[in-house]
Amino acid sequence: MMKLQAPLIYFFIFAGCFLSFAPKTSAQDNEYFSALSQETLNRLNGDCRGATEVSYRSQALNSPDERSSVYIDMTLRRRGRANSYGEDTFVIRCNGNIAERPSGELIVEKEGKIIRKRLYNVLGITRNIYNYTVVNPIAFSADSRYLVLRVDVSDGQNASWVNHVVLDAFNDYQLLSFAACEQFKGNNFVGFISNLQVVFACERPGEIGPVEVVNLQTRELQRLNQGYVNKLTEARSYGTVATEFSVVQEQQFPVRY
């Protein structure tokens, strides 16, 4: 029978642990979130043959109408193998590491009530995806209806990418299905140009892609030349940050035999 050789060997609780980061310039500062994601994944390192678990709370974003506040609670877990060893060239510095399916909730505080929704259901994920993900709410539409989540994804080795998804806050936070930047590795959120239109910049490693405008009501997509992005000065994001991202718990578990 497999059992823990010893009791839990490390237990840490952190709050506000990213004080060394430069303050972000907005609720969706790309450089800030890239660094934050990297730092969070770095915390999954430890004894490569054991396991490490990191729980975080995303930034909390208040809606423009000030009726709700939204944030993510998530736990990431790296599990090692008996033959895992250190590998400094990887993001997760263990050769032979398993990203267990994260557990997380989208939490909405609204008018004195707390609504909890399983994050994987919200994101429409119906099967196990063995990647490490850091999710943050970064913007609302001006009318508070649509919520944009930034999803930083890593395979734990050298591949990472960013995607954004949009939820309908007026319809039980259902995921809106559309194929923005479908042929590209990821997309960057630019902003809203109306209550119904959101702009994404497509990207793949070493290549600047087009800009795409999605109509969230009809799901129609309009692709624009990259040079046109400078004309999209009306693109805006809405919502105010109530609390910053923090790692709330970090645990390391010994090798299982």
Buried (B, 14 or more C-beta within 10 A) or exposed (E): EEEEEEEEBEEEEBEEBBEEBEEBEEBBBBEBBBBBBBBBBEBBBBBBBBBBBBBBBBBBBBBBEEEBBBBBBBBBBBBBBEEBEEBEEBBBBBBBBBBBBBBBBBBBBEEEEEBEBEBBEBBEBEEEEEBBBBBBBBBBBBBBBBBBBBBBBBBBBEEBBBBBBBBBBEEEBEBBEBEBBEEBBBBBBBBBBBBBBBBBBBBEEEEEBBBBBBBBEEEEBEEBEEEEBEEBEEBBBBBEBEBBBBBBBBBBBBBBE
